[in-house]
Amino acid sequence: MSEVKVIEIHENVFKANDEAADRLRKNLTSKKVCMINVMSSPGSGKTTALSKLINMLKTELNVGVMDVDIKTSMDAQKVADATGVRSLQIHNGGLCHIDAEMTEKAIEQFGVDGLDLVFIENIGNLVCPAEFDTGAHKNIMFLSVPEGDDKPLKYPLMFSVCDLIIISKMDTKDFFDFDLEKATKNIRKLNKKATIIPISAKTGEGMEELAKWVKAEVKEISGRA
Amino acid sequence: MSEVKVIEIHENVFKANDEAADRLRKNLTSKKVCMINVMSSPGSGKTTALSKLINMLKTELNVGVMDVDIKTSMDAQKVADATGVRSLQIHNGGLCHIDAEMTEKAIEQFGVDGLDLVFIENIGNLVCPAEFDTGAHKNIMFLSVPEGDDKPLKYPLMFSVCDLIIISKMDTKDFFDFDLEKATKNIRKLNKKATIIPISAKTGEGMEELAKWVKAEVKEISGRA
């Protein structure tokens, strides 16, 4: 296998990316804007849950959303329609992730003055986005019940780099062989510190706890409660 | 965005990969072994459905399975336990796809003499695996009902390169806002030729049709019915 060659290329890419990410993070911190990078598989329910979450937060916080997609603008449109907050669709030209340089340029175009919180909804992929620090203050992910409780073991880097792991679509748990205790154990093998919140955007389960977590993170950066 | 630079690098990678893929495909054809590359999101149900399918095929065909995973051997073990056919787990060292050179080396190690059909169960990812021809004769994918009927528009390359698109977990369709007609329309915008088969590994829906499709492809290569 040509593994060594690939890893060497990756190391250079990652080093440059880490520098860009640190620069962006410092810049956002100085502006008191908290950025949260949201990752998951395709179809985990992140657009729907984010829309509901933003509606819970928007009376207290100024929120913006940047949606990453290969080609369509469906997600940015959905969030804008559901919440009325400012959203930007980033087309990443077929790539499997978004890196810090792309995020930095998107942030420049988006303009964050006056915002307390910006979500980046990353491309649906459990592998590549985990490798690229976007410059966000926090990384969060959705694991949806239909995907199965074994996914942490299969996509270990993603579950390792996240500060918050949301178990979504909990209203469907009776339909699938999903064991929340087993999922939690699998996550803990990789990540001792991450907060784990089971939610259902449909029934509202866990949404208050999620909003509370996000508000605490925003307070850390912006000083706003 | 540094898009142009990325595309240039990709072009060289893809050219070398296409050559390796053609070489592997010719080699397999000369041995009368049909290889089918199976792709999907994480948690689409491909391991479970493949196991059931192999149990339907194994009385008539000699089948082998190569499972690609970042780190675990769970999938190869599951298929081996459920079917008794020979399986190999490929650990791809954290990469987001498998390319033709990696597949070629895996095939050498696996040994395909006497086999009529080899499945490669690719890594769960709707972006990167679509970019790399593995050398397989046919590309097939699973789109599971919980992921949503809009996914073809969001991951267009994957839906364009597949010869067969399996809509899986059809038994859960009443639980989700999944419109099969809409999914089919979305697929047809990208891919006029692909066969579309809705299945449920749980209820058995569509499994006979799927087995028939696979047997016809094997016959093309191996001459065996």
Interface residues (C-beta under 8 A of the other chain):
Chain A: M1 S2 E3 V6 I7 S41 P42 G43 D69 I70 K71 T72 M74 N92 G93 G94 L95 C96 E101 M102 K105 I123 G124 N125 L126 V127 C128 S144 P146 E147 G148 D150 K151 L153 K154 Y155 P156 L157 K169 T172 F175 F176
Chain B: M1 S2 E3 V6 I7 S41 P42 G43 D69 I70 K71 T72 M74 G93 G94 L95 C96 E101 M102 K105 I123 G124 N125 L126 V127 C128 S144 P146 E147 G148 D150 K151 L153 K154 Y155 P156 L157 K169 T172 F175 F176
